[in-house]
Amino acid sequence: MASANLPQVTEDTADDPADETGGFVVEELARRTGLTVRSIRSYQTRKLLPPPSVRSRTGYYGEHHVARIELIKDLQSHGMKLSSMARLFDDEAGSDADLVRFHRTLSTLFDERAQVLTTAADLQRRFDVSDDEAPGVLGRAVQLGLLRDLGNGLLEEVSPRLLAAGERAMETLHLDAHGALRVVEQLQRHSQAVTKIYIDLFTDRVWTPFAEAGRPREQWPEIEAALADVRVLATDALVSSFELVMSAEVNDAFDREIVRSRPRSSRSRRQSRSRS
């Protein structure tokens, strides 16, 4: 049942998609956007879609409603939840153009790759996967976000560098494809923890004050620049921190291994000398 505060389409206008001012009824909006009327009503209830203009108790929509729905679809395709969109959309705090530009910044900030297409057969060859193993291995790689299934036998390498690193790890560390995927899963888990540190800082120190100020339109470029700076800062800090920790861990590990792997006779002589 439609919400009582939403305009209803009357029988005398249902067959007429547009009125004399160029607006159109909800059925026409559904046709243009590929949504159902029910979905459009749901968007309105969630305050994702601006209300239509009402004339003679009939709601009329315009091209800005079509553009908003296309934006919603685009944000959904990149994993944004409707609840997050509801917090983002605010007709009194910037325009959809601002939101589109900021969303594009979010979508491309950590994505500088050119599209790399491949096939299941090529990946099987590269990672030495048998026909029996292929569905499970490729499916897991898709789940981890390493690959995107484009259909028709094509796959996109979402992170070509990470896939290439996996190939080298298999050769250097003597891993099979399953082992390499387990390493990637562990890396992603730790990376999420690091990412959360910087996202929380950006949200608390930059985005929240901006939102509380009503998201002034003139400050949008500053917010985008701050997000770009966070990208560089987080990457540099993570790499530098990793190098420090890796150096210490390598030294400790090899100190232990040298002691453990020293011939027993050498250790016995040293222990004997120390007792004497």
C-alpha positions in Angstrom: 0.0 0.0 0.0 1.3 3.4 -0.9 2.0 5.9 1.9 -0.8 8.2 2.6 1.3 11.3 2.1 2.4 10.3 -1.4 0.4 11.7 -4.4 -1.8 9.1 -6.1 -2.2 8.7 -9.9 -5.8 9.2 -10.9 -7.6 7.2 -13.6 -8.0 10.2 -15.8 -4.2 10.8 -15.9 -2.9 7.3 -15.9 -3.0 7.1 -19.7 -1.4 10.5 -20.1 2.3 10.4 -19.2 2.9 14.1 -19.4 0.9 17.2 -18.7 1.1 20.6 -20.5 4.0 21.8 -18.4 6.3 18.9 -19.3 6.0 16.9 -16.1 5.1 13.2 -16.2 3.3 10.8 -13.9 4.9 8.1 -11.8 4.3 5.3 -14.4 6.3 7.3 -17.0 9.1 7.8 -14.5 9.1 4.1 -13.9 9.3 3.5 -17.7 12.1 5.9 -18.2 14.3 4.6 -15.3 13.5 0.9 -15.5 12.1 0.8 -12.0 8.8 -0.3 -10.7 6.3 2.2 -9.3 6.7 0.5 -5.9 10.4 1.1 -5.9 9.9 4.8 -6.7 7.4 5.0 -3.8 10.0 3.3 -1.6 12.7 5.8 -2.6 10.3 8.7 -1.7 9.5 7.2 1.6 13.2 6.8 2.4 13.7 10.5 1.3 16.0 9.5 -1.5 13.9 11.1 -4.1 12.6 14.7 -4.1 8.8 14.9 -3.9 6.9 15.5 -7.1 5.0 18.7 -7.8 1.3 18.1 -7.1 -1.4 19.5 -9.4 -5.1 18.4 -9.1 -4.0 15.8 -6.6 -1.7 14.2 -9.1 2.1 14.0 -8.7 4.2 15.1 -11.6 7.9 14.3 -12.0 10.7 15.9 -14.1 14.1 15.2 -15.5 15.8 16.0 -12.1 13.9 12.9 -10.7 15.3 10.8 -13.6 18.8 12.1 -12.8 18.5 11.4 -9.1 17.4 7.8 -9.8 20.3 7.3 -12.1 22.6 8.6 -9.4 21.1 6.2 -6.9 21.7 3.3 -9.3 25.3 4.4 -9.8 25.9 4.6 -6.1 24.3 1.2 -5.6 26.6 -0.3 -8.2 29.6 0.8 -6.2 28.2 -0.8 -3.0 26.6 2.2 -1.2 23.6 1.3 0.9 20.3 3.1 0.6 20.6 4.2 4.3 23.9 5.8 3.5 22.5 7.6 0.5 19.6 8.9 2.7 22.2 10.6 4.9 24.1 11.9 2.0 21.2 13.4 0.1 19.9 16.7 1.4 18.2 19.2 -1.0 19.3 22.1 1.2 22.9 21.2 1.3 24.4 21.2 -2.2 23.1 19.9 -5.5 23.2 16.5 -7.1 26.1 17.8 -9.2 28.1 18.2 -6.0 27.2 14.7 -5.0 28.0 13.2 -8.4 31.4 14.9 -8.4 32.2 13.8 -4.9 31.0 10.2 -5.6 33.3 10.1 -8.7 36.2 11.2 -6.5 35.4 8.4 -4.1 35.1 5.9 -6.9 38.3 6.8 -8.6 40.6 7.9 -5.8 42.0 4.4 -5.1 41.4 3.1 -8.6 44.1 4.3 -11.1 44.2 1.1 -13.1 43.3 0.7 -16.8 40.8 -2.0 -17.4 42.5 -5.4 -17.8 40.4 -8.2 -19.2 41.2 -11.8 -19.1 39.5 -15.2 -19.4 39.1 -18.2 -17.1 41.4 -20.3 -19.3 44.2 -17.7 -19.1 43.9 -17.5 -15.3 44.0 -21.3 -15.0 47.2 -21.3 -17.0 48.8 -18.4 -15.0 47.9 -19.9 -11.6 48.3 -23.5 -12.5 44.7 -24.5 -11.7 43.2 -27.7 -12.9 39.8 -27.8 -14.6 38.3 -29.4 -11.5 39.6 -26.7 -9.2 38.9 -23.7 -11.5 35.3 -23.0 -10.5 36.1 -22.9 -6.8 39.3 -20.9 -7.2 37.9 -18.3 -9.6 34.7 -18.0 -7.6 36.7 -17.3 -4.4 38.8 -14.7 -6.3 35.6 -13.0 -7.4 34.3 -13.1 -3.7 37.6 -11.5 -2.6 37.2 -8.7 -5.1 40.2 -9.7 -7.2 38.1 -10.4 -10.3 34.8 -9.2 -11.7 32.8 -11.5 -13.8 31.7 -9.6 -16.9 29.9 -12.6 -18.5 30.4 -14.2 -21.8 33.6 -15.8 -20.5 35.3 -12.5 -19.7 36.7 -11.4 -16.3 38.1 -8.1 -15.3 41.2 -8.0 -13.1 40.1 -5.6 -10.4 43.7 -5.4 -9.0 46.2 -6.5 -11.6 49.1 -5.7 -9.3 47.7 -7.9 -6.5 47.2 -10.7 -9.0 50.7 -10.3 -10.3 52.0 -10.4 -6.7 50.1 -13.6 -6.1 51.8 -15.2 -9.1 55.2 -14.2 -7.7 54.3 -15.4 -4.2 53.3 -18.8 -5.7 56.7 -19.1 -7.3 58.9 -17.7 -4.5 57.0 -19.1 -1.5 55.9 -22.3 -3.2 52.2 -21.7 -2.7 49.4 -23.1 -4.7 46.4 -21.0 -5.8 44.4 -21.8 -2.7 47.4 -20.8 -0.5 47.8 -17.6 -2.4 44.1 -16.7 -1.9 44.4 -17.4 1.8 47.2 -14.9 2.0 45.2 -12.3 0.1 42.3 -12.9 2.5 44.6 -12.3 5.5 46.0 -9.2 3.9 42.6 -7.8 3.2 41.5 -8.4 6.8 44.5 -6.5 8.2 44.1 -3.8 5.5 40.5 -3.2 6.6 41.7 -2.5 10.1 44.2 0.1 8.9 41.7 1.6 6.5 39.2 2.1 9.4 41.7 4.2 11.3 41.9 6.7 8.5 38.3 6.6 7.5 37.2 7.2 11.1 39.6 10.2 11.4 38.4 11.7 8.1 34.8 11.3 9.1 35.3 12.7 12.6 37.7 15.5 11.8 36.6 16.6 8.3 33.3 15.3 7.1 31.2 15.7 10.3 32.1 19.4 10.8 31.3 19.9 7.1 28.0 18.1 7.4 27.1 19.9 10.6 27.7 23.3 8.9 25.1 22.3 6.3 27.6 21.1 3.7 28.4 24.6 2.3 28.7 24.3 -1.5 31.9 26.4 -1.6 33.6 23.9 0.8 33.1 20.8 -1.4 36.5 21.3 -3.2 38.2 21.4 0.2 36.5 18.2 1.2 37.6 16.4 -2.0 41.2 17.7 -1.6 41.2 16.5 2.0 40.1 13.0 0.9 42.8 13.0 -1.7 45.4 14.0 0.9 44.2 11.2 3.2 44.8 8.7 0.4 48.5 9.8 0.1 48.9 10.0 3.9 47.5 6.6 4.6 49.5 4.9 1.8 52.8 6.5 2.8 52.2 5.8 6.5 51.2 2.2 5.9 54.2 1.5 3.6 56.6 3.1 6.0 55.1 1.4 9.1 55.2 -1.9 7.2 58.9 -1.5 6.4 59.8 -0.8 10.0 57.8 -3.8 11.3 59.0 -6.1 8.5 62.7 -5.2 9.2 62.3 -6.0 12.9 60.3 -9.2 12.3 62.8 -10.4 9.7 65.7 -9.8 12.0 64.0 -11.6 14.9 62.9 -14.5 12.7 66.4 -15.1 11.3 68.0 -14.8 14.8 65.7 -17.6 15.9 66.3 -19.6 12.8 70.1 -19.3 13.0 70.1 -20.5 16.6 67.6 -23.3 15.8 69.4 -24.5 12.7 73.0 -24.4 14.1 74.6 -27.8 14.1 74.1 -29.6 17.5 77.9 -30.1 17.9 78.5 -26.4 17.7 75.8 -25.7 20.3 77.2 -28.4 22.6 80.7 -27.0 22.5 79.4 -23.5 23.2 77.3 -24.7 26.1 80.2 -26.7 27.4 82.5 -23.7 27.4 79.9 -21.6 29.1 79.6 -24.1 31.9 83.3 -24.3 32.4 
